[in-house]
Amino acid sequence: MLAYAAAKGGLWTMTLNLARTYAPQHIRVNYINPGWVASEYEVQHRRELGYADDWLEQQGREFMPMGRLQTPEDTAYAAVYLASDESSQLTATRLNVDGGLSVIM
C-alpha cells in the first residue's frame, strides 16, 4: 500500500502543477480518483479465490456509504463530464468517484 499511496499522491501533485502551467492556455487538467471498481476482472478474480458470486454486492451494501460498489461506467461518466463543456471552469480538481468511501477512510 505504501507504493500505491505514494503513486496516488504523485498523480495529485502532478495534476496541480500541470493545471497551474496550462490554465493560461485554457487547458484543463483534472484527476479522477476511482475507488474499488467491481469490474469483470474483479468478479472473475474473486470467483477464482472461492468467493460466492454475490460477495461483491454484499460488500457494497455493507461497507459502501452509497450502498453499492461502483462500476466501470461510474468512472466513465465522470470522465465524460470532465471532457464536456459543462465542466469548462474545472481545473486542478480531484474527483473522487468512490461511492463515498473517501469520506469514511
Gaussian input, Z-matrix of N, CA and C with variables (Angstrom, degrees):
# hf/3-21g

backbone

0 1
 N
 C     1     B1
 C     2     B2     1     A1
 N     3     B3     2     A2     1     D1
 C     4     B4     3     A3     2     D2
 C     5     B5     4     A4     3     D3
 N     6     B6     5     A5     4     D4
 C     7     B7     6     A6     5     D5
 C     8     B8     7     A7     6     D6
 N     9     B9     8     A8     7     D7
 C    10    B10     9     A9     8     D8
 C    11    B11    10    A10     9     D9
 N    12    B12    11    A11    10    D10
 C    13    B13    12    A12    11    D11
 C    14    B14    13    A13    12    D12
 N    15    B15    14    A14    13    D13
 C    16    B16    15    A15    14    D14
 C    17    B17    16    A16    15    D15
 N    18    B18    17    A17    16    D16
 C    19    B19    18    A18    17    D17
 C    20    B20    19    A19    18    D18
 N    21    B21    20    A20    19    D19
 C    22    B22    21    A21    20    D20
 C    23    B23    22    A22    21    D21
 N    24    B24    23    A23    22    D22
 C    25    B25    24    A24    23    D23
 C    26    B26    25    A25    24    D24
 N    27    B27    26    A26    25    D25
 C    28    B28    27    A27    26    D26
 C    29    B29    28    A28    27    D27
 N    30    B30    29    A29    28    D28
 C    31    B31    30    A30    29    D29
 C    32    B32    31    A31    30    D30
 N    33    B33    32    A32    31    D31
 C    34    B34    33    A33    32    D32
 C    35    B35    34    A34    33    D33
 N    36    B36    35    A35    34    D34
 C    37    B37    36    A36    35    D35
 C    38    B38    37    A37    36    D36
 N    39    B39    38    A38    37    D37
 C    40    B40    39    A39    38    D38
 C    41    B41    40    A40    39    D39
 N    42    B42    41    A41    40    D40
 C    43    B43    42    A42    41    D41
 C    44    B44    43    A43    42    D42
 N    45    B45    44    A44    43    D43
 C    46    B46    45    A45    44    D44
 C    47    B47    46    A46    45    D45
 N    48    B48    47    A47    46    D46
 C    49    B49    48    A48    47    D47
 C    50    B50    49    A49    48    D48
 N    51    B51    50    A50    49    D49
 C    52    B52    51    A51    50    D50
 C    53    B53    52    A52    51    D51
 N    54    B54    53    A53    52    D52
 C    55    B55    54    A54    53    D53
 C    56    B56    55    A55    54    D54
 N    57    B57    56    A56    55    D55
 C    58    B58    57    A57    56    D56
 C    59    B59    58    A58    57    D57
 N    60    B60    59    A59    58    D58
 C    61    B61    60    A60    59    D59
 C    62    B62    61    A61    60    D60
 N    63    B63    62    A62    61    D61
 C    64    B64    63    A63    62    D62
 C    65    B65    64    A64    63    D63
 N    66    B66    65    A65    64    D64
 C    67    B67    66    A66    65    D65
 C    68    B68    67    A67    66    D66
 N    69    B69    68    A68    67    D67
 C    70    B70    69    A69    68    D68
 C    71    B71    70    A70    69    D69
 N    72    B72    71    A71    70    D70
 C    73    B73    72    A72    71    D71
 C    74    B74    73    A73    72    D72
 N    75    B75    74    A74    73    D73
 C    76    B76    75    A75    74    D74
 C    77    B77    76    A76    75    D75
 N    78    B78    77    A77    76    D76
 C    79    B79    78    A78    77    D77
 C    80    B80    79    A79    78    D78
 N    81    B81    80    A80    79    D79
 C    82    B82    81    A81    80    D80
 C    83    B83    82    A82    81    D81
 N    84    B84    83    A83    82    D82
 C    85    B85    84    A84    83    D83
 C    86    B86    85    A85    84    D84
 N    87    B87    86    A86    85    D85
 C    88    B88    87    A87    86    D86
 C    89    B89    88    A88    87    D87
 N    90    B90    89    A89    88    D88
 C    91    B91    90    A90    89    D89
 C    92    B92    91    A91    90    D90
 N    93    B93    92    A92    91    D91
 C    94    B94    93    A93    92    D92
 C    95    B95    94    A94    93    D93
 N    96    B96    95    A95    94    D94
 C    97    B97    96    A96    95    D95
 C    98    B98    97    A97    96    D96
 N    99    B99    98    A98    97    D97
 C   100   B100    99    A99    98    D98
 C   101   B101   100   A100    99    D99
 N   102   B102   101   A101   100   D100
 C   103   B103   102   A102   101   D101
 C   104   B104   103   A103   102   D102
 N   105   B105   104   A104   103   D103
 C   106   B106   105   A105   104   D104
 C   107   B107   106   A106   105   D105
 N   108   B108   107   A107   106   D106
 C   109   B109   108   A108   107   D107
 C   110   B110   109   A109   108   D108
 N   111   B111   110   A110   109   D109
 C   112   B112   111   A111   110   D110
 C   113   B113   112   A112   111   D111
 N   114   B114   113   A113   112   D112
 C   115   B115   114   A114   113   D113
 C   116   B116   115   A115   114   D114
 N   117   B117   116   A116   115   D115
 C   118   B118   117   A117   116   D116
 C   119   B119   118   A118   117   D117
 N   120   B120   119   A119   118   D118
 C   121   B121   120   A120   119   D119
 C   122   B122   121   A121   120   D120
 N   123   B123   122   A122   121   D121
 C   124   B124   123   A123   122   D122
 C   125   B125   124   A124   123   D123
 N   126   B126   125   A125   124   D124
 C   127   B127   126   A126   125   D125
 C   128   B128   127   A127   126   D126
 N   129   B129   128   A128   127   D127
 C   130   B130   129   A129   128   D128
 C   131   B131   130   A130   129   D129
 N   132   B132   131   A131   130   D130
 C   133   B133   132   A132   131   D131
 C   134   B134   133   A133   132   D132
 N   135   B135   134   A134   133   D133
 C   136   B136   135   A135   134   D134
 C   137   B137   136   A136   135   D135
 N   138   B138   137   A137   136   D136
 C   139   B139   138   A138   137   D137
 C   140   B140   139   A139   138   D138
 N   141   B141   140   A140   139   D139
 C   142   B142   141   A141   140   D140
 C   143   B143   142   A142   141   D141
 N   144   B144   143   A143   142   D142
 C   145   B145   144   A144   143   D143
 C   146   B146   145   A145   144   D144
 N   147   B147   146   A146   145   D145
 C   148   B148   147   A147   146   D146
 C   149   B149   148   A148   147   D147
 N   150   B150   149   A149   148   D148
 C   151   B151   150   A150   149   D149
 C   152   B152   151   A151   150   D150
 N   153   B153   152   A152   151   D151
 C   154   B154   153   A153   152   D152
 C   155   B155   154   A154   153   D153
 N   156   B156   155   A155   154   D154
 C   157   B157   156   A156   155   D155
 C   158   B158   157   A157   156   D156
 N   159   B159   158   A158   157   D157
 C   160   B160   159   A159   158   D158
 C   161   B161   160   A160   159   D159
 N   162   B162   161   A161   160   D160
 C   163   B163   162   A162   161   D161
 C   164   B164   163   A163   162   D162
 N   165   B165   164   A164   163   D163
 C   166   B166   165   A165   164   D164
 C   167   B167   166   A166   165   D165
 N   168   B168   167   A167   166   D166
 C   169   B169   168   A168   167   D167
 C   170   B170   169   A169   168   D168
 N   171   B171   170   A170   169   D169
 C   172   B172   171   A171   170   D170
 C   173   B173   172   A172   171   D171
 N   174   B174   173   A173   172   D172
 C   175   B175   174   A174   173   D173
 C   176   B176   175   A175   174   D174
 N   177   B177   176   A176   175   D175
 C   178   B178   177   A177   176   D176
 C   179   B179   178   A178   177   D177
 N   180   B180   179   A179   178   D178
 C   181   B181   180   A180   179   D179
 C   182   B182   181   A181   180   D180
 N   183   B183   182   A182   181   D181
 C   184   B184   183   A183   182   D182
 C   185   B185   184   A184   183   D183
 N   186   B186   185   A185   184   D184
 C   187   B187   186   A186   185   D185
 C   188   B188   187   A187   186   D186
 N   189   B189   188   A188   187   D187
 C   190   B190   189   A189   188   D188
 C   191   B191   190   A190   189   D189
 N   192   B192   191   A191   190   D190
 C   193   B193   192   A192   191   D191
 C   194   B194   193   A193   192   D192
 N   195   B195   194   A194   193   D193
 C   196   B196   195   A195   194   D194
 C   197   B197   196   A196   195   D195
 N   198   B198   197   A197   196   D196
 C   199   B199   198   A198   197   D197
 C   200   B200   199   A199   198   D198
 N   201   B201   200   A200   199   D199
 C   202   B202   201   A201   200   D200
 C   203   B203   202   A202   201   D201
 N   204   B204   203   A203   202   D202
 C   205   B205   204   A204   203   D203
 C   206   B206   205   A205   204   D204
 N   207   B207   206   A206   205   D205
 C   208   B208   207   A207   206   D206
 C   209   B209   208   A208   207   D207
 N   210   B210   209   A209   208   D208
 C   211   B211   210   A210   209   D209
 C   212   B212   211   A211   210   D210
 N   213   B213   212   A212   211   D211
 C   214   B214   213   A213   212   D212
 C   215   B215   214   A214   213   D213
 N   216   B216   215   A215   214   D214
 C   217   B217   216   A216   215   D215
 C   218   B218   217   A217   216   D216
 N   219   B219   218   A218   217   D217
 C   220   B220   219   A219   218   D218
 C   221   B221   220   A220   219   D219
 N   222   B222   221   A221   220   D220
 C   223   B223   222   A222   221   D221
 C   224   B224   223   A223   222   D222
 N   225   B225   224   A224   223   D223
 C   226   B226   225   A225   224   D224
 C   227   B227   226   A226   225   D225
 N   228   B228   227   A227   226   D226
 C   229   B229   228   A228   227   D227
 C   230   B230   229   A229   228   D228
 N   231   B231   230   A230   229   D229
 C   232   B232   231   A231   230   D230
 C   233   B233   232   A232   231   D231
 N   234   B234   233   A233   232   D232
 C   235   B235   234   A234   233   D233
 C   236   B236   235   A235   234   D234
 N   237   B237   236   A236   235   D235
 C   238   B238   237   A237   236   D236
 C   239   B239   238   A238   237   D237
 N   240   B240   239   A239   238   D238
 C   241   B241   240   A240   239   D239
 C   242   B242   241   A241   240   D240
 N   243   B243   242   A242   241   D241
 C   244   B244   243   A243   242   D242
 C   245   B245   244   A244   243   D243
 N   246   B246   245   A245   244   D244
 C   247   B247   246   A246   245   D245
 C   248   B248   247   A247   246   D246
 N   249   B249   248   A248   247   D247
 C   250   B250   249   A249   248   D248
 C   251   B251   250   A250   249   D249
 N   252   B252   251   A251   250   D250
 C   253   B253   252   A252   251   D251
 C   254   B254   253   A253   252   D252
 N   255   B255   254   A254   253   D253
 C   256   B256   255   A255   254   D254
 C   257   B257   256   A256   255   D255
 N   258   B258   257   A257   256   D256
 C   259   B259   258   A258   257   D257
 C   260   B260   259   A259   258   D258
 N   261   B261   260   A260   259   D259
 C   262   B262   261   A261   260   D260
 C   263   B263   262   A262   261   D261
 N   264   B264   263   A263   262   D262
 C   265   B265   264   A264   263   D263
 C   266   B266   265   A265   264   D264
 N   267   B267   266   A266   265   D265
 C   268   B268   267   A267   266   D266
 C   269   B269   268   A268   267   D267
 N   270   B270   269   A269   268   D268
 C   271   B271   270   A270   269   D269
 C   272   B272   271   A271   270   D270
 N   273   B273   272   A272   271   D271
 C   274   B274   273   A273   272   D272
 C   275   B275   274   A274   273   D273
 N   276   B276   275   A275   274   D274
 C   277   B277   276   A276   275   D275
 C   278   B278   277   A277   276   D276
 N   279   B279   278   A278   277   D277
 C   280   B280   279   A279   278   D278
 C   281   B281   280   A280   279   D279
 N   282   B282   281   A281   280   D280
 C   283   B283   282   A282   281   D281
 C   284   B284   283   A283   282   D282
 N   285   B285   284   A284   283   D283
 C   286   B286   285   A285   284   D284
 C   287   B287   286   A286   285   D285
 N   288   B288   287   A287   286   D286
 C   289   B289   288   A288   287   D287
 C   290   B290   289   A289   288   D288
 N   291   B291   290   A290   289   D289
 C   292   B292   291   A291   290   D290
 C   293   B293   292   A292   291   D291
 N   294   B294   293   A293   292   D292
 C   295   B295   294   A294   293   D293
 C   296   B296   295   A295   294   D294
 N   297   B297   296   A296   295   D295
 C   298   B298   297   A297   296   D296
 C   299   B299   298   A298   297   D297
 N   300   B300   299   A299   298   D298
 C   301   B301   300   A300   299   D299
 C   302   B302   301   A301   300   D300
 N   303   B303   302   A302   301   D301
 C   304   B304   303   A303   302   D302
 C   305   B305   304   A304   303   D303
 N   306   B306   305   A305   304   D304
 C   307   B307   306   A306   305   D305
 C   308   B308   307   A307   306   D306
 N   309   B309   308   A308   307   D307
 C   310   B310   309   A309   308   D308
 C   311   B311   310   A310   309   D309
 N   312   B312   311   A311   310   D310
 C   313   B313   312   A312   311   D311
 C   314   B314   313   A313   312   D312

   B1=1.4512
   B2=1.5288
   B3=1.3335
   B4=1.4612
   B5=1.5265
   B6=1.3228
   B7=1.4662
   B8=1.5225
   B9=1.3242
   B10=1.4685
   B11=1.5223
   B12=1.3155
   B13=1.4640
   B14=1.5291
   B15=1.3292
   B16=1.4634
   B17=1.5280
   B18=1.3136
   B19=1.4641
   B20=1.5264
   B21=1.3309
   B22=1.4671
   B23=1.5202
   B24=1.3250
   B25=1.4576
   B26=1.5169
   B27=1.3242
   B28=1.4599
   B29=1.5205
   B30=1.3286
   B31=1.4640
   B32=1.5260
   B33=1.3255
   B34=1.4580
   B35=1.5279
   B36=1.3306
   B37=1.4668
   B38=1.5234
   B39=1.3245
   B40=1.4567
   B41=1.5249
   B42=1.3298
   B43=1.4634
   B44=1.5268
   B45=1.3250
   B46=1.4643
   B47=1.5287
   B48=1.3198
   B49=1.4555
   B50=1.5233
   B51=1.3232
   B52=1.4625
   B53=1.5242
   B54=1.3282
   B55=1.4646
   B56=1.5221
   B57=1.3079
   B58=1.4738
   B59=1.5290
   B60=1.3094
   B61=1.4634
   B62=1.5198
   B63=1.3270
   B64=1.4658
   B65=1.5263
   B66=1.3058
   B67=1.4687
   B68=1.5325
   B69=1.3387
   B70=1.4687
   B71=1.5361
   B72=1.3256
   B73=1.4784
   B74=1.5383
   B75=1.3297
   B76=1.4741
   B77=1.5294
   B78=1.3179
   B79=1.4629
   B80=1.5210
   B81=1.3115
   B82=1.4602
   B83=1.5216
   B84=1.3267
   B85=1.4647
   B86=1.5242
   B87=1.3138
   B88=1.4585
   B89=1.5222
   B90=1.3044
   B91=1.4663
   B92=1.5196
   B93=1.3198
   B94=1.4586
   B95=1.5206
   B96=1.3122
   B97=1.4602
   B98=1.5314
   B99=1.3292
   B100=1.4608
   B101=1.5198
   B102=1.2972
   B103=1.4595
   B104=1.5174
   B105=1.3093
   B106=1.4580
   B107=1.5222
   B108=1.3155
   B109=1.4556
   B110=1.5198
   B111=1.3104
   B112=1.4677
   B113=1.5259
   B114=1.3232
   B115=1.4611
   B116=1.5254
   B117=1.3345
   B118=1.4637
   B119=1.5255
   B120=1.3307
   B121=1.4660
   B122=1.5260
   B123=1.3287
   B124=1.4626
   B125=1.5273
   B126=1.3164
   B127=1.4725
   B128=1.5261
   B129=1.3336
   B130=1.4646
   B131=1.5266
   B132=1.3075
   B133=1.4670
   B134=1.5266
   B135=1.3204
   B136=1.4742
   B137=1.5311
   B138=1.3378
   B139=1.4723
   B140=1.5257
   B141=1.3315
   B142=1.4680
   B143=1.5244
   B144=1.3303
   B145=1.4597
   B146=1.5302
   B147=1.3513
   B148=1.4562
   B149=1.5160
   B150=1.3330
   B151=1.4637
   B152=1.5281
   B153=1.3107
   B154=1.4676
   B155=1.5270
   B156=1.3373
   B157=1.4618
   B158=1.5269
   B159=1.3142
   B160=1.4579
   B161=1.5376
   B162=1.3338
   B163=1.4599
   B164=1.5233
   B165=1.3454
   B166=1.4609
   B167=1.5226
   B168=1.3208
   B169=1.4671
   B170=1.5172
   B171=1.3162
   B172=1.4639
   B173=1.5272
   B174=1.3274
   B175=1.4635
   B176=1.5275
   B177=1.3173
   B178=1.4573
   B179=1.5157
   B180=1.3197
   B181=1.4731
   B182=1.5210
   B183=1.3326
   B184=1.4631
   B185=1.5200
   B186=1.3204
   B187=1.4569
   B188=1.5268
   B189=1.3145
   B190=1.4631
   B191=1.5280
   B192=1.3377
   B193=1.4650
   B194=1.5313
   B195=1.3209
   B196=1.4664
   B197=1.5361
   B198=1.3267
   B199=1.4480
   B200=1.5133
   B201=1.3357
   B202=1.4689
   B203=1.5157
   B204=1.3318
   B205=1.4621
   B206=1.5174
   B207=1.2948
   B208=1.4496
   B209=1.5189
   B210=1.3000
   B211=1.4578
   B212=1.5276
   B213=1.3156
   B214=1.4654
   B215=1.5350
   B216=1.3186
   B217=1.4679
   B218=1.5274
   B219=1.3274
   B220=1.4637
   B221=1.5281
   B222=1.3170
   B223=1.4597
   B224=1.5250
   B225=1.3227
   B226=1.4684
   B227=1.5271
   B228=1.3230
   B229=1.4721
   B230=1.5265
   B231=1.3235
   B232=1.4642
   B233=1.5303
   B234=1.3292
   B235=1.4636
   B236=1.5273
   B237=1.3259
   B238=1.4653
   B239=1.5266
   B240=1.3173
   B241=1.4682
   B242=1.5251
   B243=1.3230
   B244=1.4615
   B245=1.5245
   B246=1.3125
   B247=1.4645
   B248=1.5270
   B249=1.3248
   B250=1.4671
   B251=1.5289
   B252=1.3176
   B253=1.4650
   B254=1.5251
   B255=1.3368
   B256=1.4601
   B257=1.5292
   B258=1.3048
   B259=1.4703
   B260=1.5302
   B261=1.3170
   B262=1.4703
   B263=1.5262
   B264=1.3045
   B265=1.4654
   B266=1.5333
   B267=1.3176
   B268=1.4657
   B269=1.5165
   B270=1.3071
   B271=1.4513
   B272=1.5194
   B273=1.3117
   B274=1.4707
   B275=1.5203
   B276=1.3197
   B277=1.4569
   B278=1.5172
   B279=1.3206
   B280=1.4669
   B281=1.5160
   B282=1.3211
   B283=1.4547
   B284=1.5245
   B285=1.3309
   B286=1.4594
   B287=1.5250
   B288=1.3112
   B289=1.4567
   B290=1.5160
   B291=1.3272
   B292=1.4671
   B293=1.5245
   B294=1.3165
   B295=1.4625
   B296=1.5199
   B297=1.3221
   B298=1.4557
   B299=1.5043
   B300=1.3362
   B301=1.4615
   B302=1.5284
   B303=1.3226
   B304=1.4682
   B305=1.5302
   B306=1.3077
   B307=1.4564
   B308=1.5275
   B309=1.3250
   B310=1.4723
   B311=1.5200
   B312=1.3059
   B313=1.4709
   B314=1.5055
   A1=111.44
   A2=117.63
   A3=120.33
   A4=111.04
   A5=116.61
   A6=120.18
   A7=110.74
   A8=116.82
   A9=121.57
   A10=110.16
   A11=116.95
   A12=121.39
   A13=110.95
   A14=116.50
   A15=119.97
   A16=111.06
   A17=116.85
   A18=120.67
   A19=111.05
   A20=117.08
   A21=119.73
   A22=110.92
   A23=117.17
   A24=120.32
   A25=111.88
   A26=116.03
   A27=120.61
   A28=112.32
   A29=116.61
   A30=119.80
   A31=111.31
   A32=116.45
   A33=120.28
   A34=110.44
   A35=117.34
   A36=121.16
   A37=110.69
   A38=117.02
   A39=120.50
   A40=110.54
   A41=116.91
   A42=121.02
   A43=110.52
   A44=117.15
   A45=121.09
   A46=111.25
   A47=116.93
   A48=120.36
   A49=112.89
   A50=116.87
   A51=119.80
   A52=111.23
   A53=116.90
   A54=120.45
   A55=110.51
   A56=116.37
   A57=121.34
   A58=110.43
   A59=117.05
   A60=121.45
   A61=111.95
   A62=117.06
   A63=120.09
   A64=115.56
   A65=118.32
   A66=120.41
   A67=112.40
   A68=119.91
   A69=118.81
   A70=113.70
   A71=116.81
   A72=120.38
   A73=111.49
   A74=116.54
   A75=123.20
   A76=112.07
   A77=116.02
   A78=121.88
   A79=107.27
   A80=115.59
   A81=121.14
   A82=110.20
   A83=115.39
   A84=121.22
   A85=106.82
   A86=116.23
   A87=122.15
   A88=109.48
   A89=114.69
   A90=121.76
   A91=109.29
   A92=116.69
   A93=121.44
   A94=107.13
   A95=115.43
   A96=122.50
   A97=108.00
   A98=117.14
   A99=118.99
   A100=112.32
   A101=115.12
   A102=121.14
   A103=109.88
   A104=115.40
   A105=121.44
   A106=109.12
   A107=117.45
   A108=123.32
   A109=109.58
   A110=116.15
   A111=121.75
   A112=108.74
   A113=115.65
   A114=121.74
   A115=110.22
   A116=116.22
   A117=120.18
   A118=110.14
   A119=116.20
   A120=119.92
   A121=110.37
   A122=116.95
   A123=120.67
   A124=110.84
   A125=116.92
   A126=121.15
   A127=109.81
   A128=117.10
   A129=121.21
   A130=111.03
   A131=116.80
   A132=121.48
   A133=110.82
   A134=117.16
   A135=120.81
   A136=111.00
   A137=116.34
   A138=120.15
   A139=110.12
   A140=115.71
   A141=120.43
   A142=111.84
   A143=116.30
   A144=120.74
   A145=112.57
   A146=116.26
   A147=120.29
   A148=115.61
   A149=117.54
   A150=120.25
   A151=110.05
   A152=116.14
   A153=121.26
   A154=109.60
   A155=116.56
   A156=120.87
   A157=112.78
   A158=117.73
   A159=119.03
   A160=113.26
   A161=117.55
   A162=121.31
   A163=112.39
   A164=117.41
   A165=120.35
   A166=111.57
   A167=116.94
   A168=119.92
   A169=111.01
   A170=116.50
   A171=121.09
   A172=110.64
   A173=117.39
   A174=120.65
   A175=110.57
   A176=115.92
   A177=120.45
   A178=112.35
   A179=116.38
   A180=120.55
   A181=111.54
   A182=116.83
   A183=120.57
   A184=114.59
   A185=117.71
   A186=119.44
   A187=115.58
   A188=117.85
   A189=119.57
   A190=110.00
   A191=117.83
   A192=120.12
   A193=113.70
   A194=117.63
   A195=120.69
   A196=112.28
   A197=117.71
   A198=121.54
   A199=117.36
   A200=117.48
   A201=119.82
   A202=108.83
   A203=114.92
   A204=119.73
   A205=108.73
   A206=114.86
   A207=116.93
   A208=110.90
   A209=114.56
   A210=122.97
   A211=108.56
   A212=117.83
   A213=119.59
   A214=111.65
   A215=116.55
   A216=120.20
   A217=111.95
   A218=117.28
   A219=119.96
   A220=110.85
   A221=116.65
   A222=120.95
   A223=110.52
   A224=116.60
   A225=120.54
   A226=111.02
   A227=117.90
   A228=120.66
   A229=110.94
   A230=117.27
   A231=120.57
   A232=110.27
   A233=117.09
   A234=120.75
   A235=111.10
   A236=116.91
   A237=120.54
   A238=109.76
   A239=116.44
   A240=120.05
   A241=111.06
   A242=117.20
   A243=119.78
   A244=112.24
   A245=117.82
   A246=121.12
   A247=112.60
   A248=116.94
   A249=121.00
   A250=112.13
   A251=115.61
   A252=121.29
   A253=112.31
   A254=117.35
   A255=120.23
   A256=112.17
   A257=117.45
   A258=120.92
   A259=111.41
   A260=116.27
   A261=120.26
   A262=114.31
   A263=119.01
   A264=121.51
   A265=112.61
   A266=116.80
   A267=119.75
   A268=110.27
   A269=114.81
   A270=121.82
   A271=107.17
   A272=116.78
   A273=121.99
   A274=111.18
   A275=115.46
   A276=121.44
   A277=109.97
   A278=115.84
   A279=121.09
   A280=106.15
   A281=115.76
   A282=121.64
   A283=107.98
   A284=116.13
   A285=121.39
   A286=108.68
   A287=116.11
   A288=121.49
   A289=105.83
   A290=115.09
   A291=119.87
   A292=113.47
   A293=117.02
   A294=119.82
   A295=113.33
   A296=117.64
   A297=121.66
   A298=114.72
   A299=118.31
   A300=121.14
   A301=112.11
   A302=117.69
   A303=120.00
   A304=111.58
   A305=117.79
   A306=121.79
   A307=110.85
   A308=116.89
   A309=119.92
   A310=112.14
   A311=118.88
   A312=120.26
   A313=111.07
   D1=-25.15
   D2=-179.04
   D3=-60.66
   D4=-49.33
   D5=-179.34
   D6=-65.59
   D7=-38.91
   D8=179.22
   D9=-62.01
   D10=-47.40
   D11=-179.37
   D12=-64.39
   D13=-41.53
   D14=178.63
   D15=-63.71
   D16=-40.09
   D17=178.99
   D18=-64.13
   D19=-43.12
   D20=178.63
   D21=-63.95
   D22=-40.28
   D23=176.29
   D24=-62.86
   D25=-39.17
   D26=177.41
   D27=-64.41
   D28=-40.03
   D29=177.80
   D30=-63.94
   D31=-39.46
   D32=179.28
   D33=-65.72
   D34=-44.07
   D35=178.34
   D36=-63.15
   D37=-41.64
   D38=177.80
   D39=-62.77
   D40=-41.55
   D41=178.57
   D42=-57.84
   D43=-48.02
   D44=-179.50
   D45=-60.50
   D46=-44.40
   D47=-178.47
   D48=-68.61
   D49=-40.92
   D50=177.09
   D51=-65.99
   D52=-40.82
   D53=179.20
   D54=-61.90
   D55=-43.77
   D56=178.74
   D57=-62.97
   D58=-40.72
   D59=-177.53
   D60=-69.15
   D61=-42.19
   D62=-170.95
   D63=-100.37
   D64=-3.31
   D65=178.11
   D66=-56.61
   D67=-41.16
   D68=179.15
   D69=-60.51
   D70=-23.18
   D71=176.55
   D72=-92.84
   D73=9.43
   D74=-179.73
   D75=62.35
   D76=32.13
   D77=175.48
   D78=-100.49
   D79=123.81
   D80=-178.56
   D81=-93.45
   D82=140.15
   D83=177.58
   D84=-131.54
   D85=117.71
   D86=-179.18
   D87=-131.69
   D88=164.05
   D89=-174.30
   D90=-126.03
   D91=116.33
   D92=173.08
   D93=-90.49
   D94=122.08
   D95=-177.69
   D96=-111.49
   D97=90.32
   D98=-176.62
   D99=-76.68
   D100=150.88
   D101=172.88
   D102=-88.88
   D103=-154.36
   D104=-179.58
   D105=-73.23
   D106=114.29
   D107=-176.10
   D108=-97.13
   D109=127.88
   D110=177.11
   D111=-83.14
   D112=72.01
   D113=-178.90
   D114=-80.76
   D115=169.63
   D116=176.18
   D117=-59.41
   D118=-40.03
   D119=178.48
   D120=-61.39
   D121=-44.91
   D122=-178.66
   D123=-61.51
   D124=-43.31
   D125=178.77
   D126=-61.59
   D127=-46.82
   D128=179.93
   D129=-63.61
   D130=-42.78
   D131=179.25
   D132=-60.06
   D133=-44.82
   D134=179.46
   D135=-64.85
   D136=-37.41
   D137=176.28
   D138=-60.06
   D139=-45.48
   D140=-179.17
   D141=-63.66
   D142=-28.10
   D143=177.63
   D144=-82.27
   D145=-4.13
   D146=176.21
   D147=97.42
   D148=7.97
   D149=178.44
   D150=-77.72
   D151=146.90
   D152=176.38
   D153=-67.31
   D154=154.53
   D155=-177.01
   D156=-59.14
   D157=-30.85
   D158=-178.06
   D159=-89.45
   D160=5.26
   D161=-177.33
   D162=-59.69
   D163=-45.77
   D164=-179.90
   D165=-62.18
   D166=-43.44
   D167=178.15
   D168=-60.33
   D169=-42.22
   D170=178.36
   D171=-61.98
   D172=-41.58
   D173=177.99
   D174=-59.65
   D175=-42.83
   D176=178.88
   D177=-62.18
   D178=-45.94
   D179=-179.72
   D180=-63.69
   D181=-39.93
   D182=-173.95
   D183=-84.02
   D184=-34.19
   D185=-168.79
   D186=-116.26
   D187=-12.27
   D188=-177.40
   D189=-97.32
   D190=130.87
   D191=-179.82
   D192=-55.84
   D193=-34.84
   D194=-179.82
   D195=-85.87
   D196=-0.92
   D197=172.96
   D198=86.56
   D199=6.29
   D200=177.22
   D201=-159.93
   D202=156.32
   D203=172.59
   D204=-74.22
   D205=157.73
   D206=178.86
   D207=-86.12
   D208=158.97
   D209=178.73
   D210=-108.45
   D211=165.00
   D212=174.73
   D213=-56.93
   D214=-32.34
   D215=-179.76
   D216=-64.10
   D217=-34.48
   D218=178.47
   D219=-59.13
   D220=-43.79
   D221=178.38
   D222=-69.32
   D223=-38.75
   D224=179.03
   D225=-62.22
   D226=-41.16
   D227=178.71
   D228=-61.19
   D229=-38.44
   D230=177.25
   D231=-63.83
   D232=-41.64
   D233=179.24
   D234=-64.71
   D235=-40.94
   D236=178.40
   D237=-62.10
   D238=-43.32
   D239=178.06
   D240=-60.17
   D241=-48.20
   D242=-178.16
   D243=-65.82
   D244=-27.39
   D245=178.04
   D246=-82.67
   D247=-11.71
   D248=-175.83
   D249=-87.70
   D250=165.94
   D251=176.20
   D252=-66.94
   D253=-20.76
   D254=178.91
   D255=-62.93
   D256=-20.38
   D257=179.26
   D258=-108.41
   D259=27.28
   D260=-173.32
   D261=-62.20
   D262=-18.58
   D263=178.80
   D264=-103.19
   D265=11.00
   D266=178.66
   D267=-101.13
   D268=122.20
   D269=168.80
   D270=-149.27
   D271=154.82
   D272=-176.16
   D273=59.42
   D274=38.42
   D275=-178.57
   D276=-110.92
   D277=136.11
   D278=172.20
   D279=-104.68
   D280=117.05
   D281=-179.02
   D282=-103.59
   D283=106.52
   D284=178.75
   D285=-81.43
   D286=108.47
   D287=177.21
   D288=-104.56
   D289=83.33
   D290=-171.20
   D291=-142.65
   D292=18.07
   D293=177.22
   D294=62.89
   D295=22.67
   D296=179.05
   D297=90.01
   D298=1.99
   D299=-176.75
   D300=-62.05
   D301=-34.14
   D302=-178.96
   D303=-66.65
   D304=-19.18
   D305=179.38
   D306=-72.38
   D307=-32.64
   D308=-174.73
   D309=-101.13
   D310=-5.71
   D311=-178.50
   D312=-99.62

